[in-house]
């Protein structure tokens, strides 16, 4: 019975570490995706500011 308990404990540790590694990998992936989205958002915000500035310049020319 002791050998069975040891095997079960080893399997539990292996499964636990495998699941933990998978969760860490998934978190890293999500974190990387979030970083990329933040960069894209910042670029979009900068572009919006550029377009707003260009629009304002055009309005000034029309006046």
Secondary structure as GFF3:
##gff-version 3
##sequence-region A 1 63
A	DSSP	alpha_helix	2	62	.	.	.	ID=ss1
###
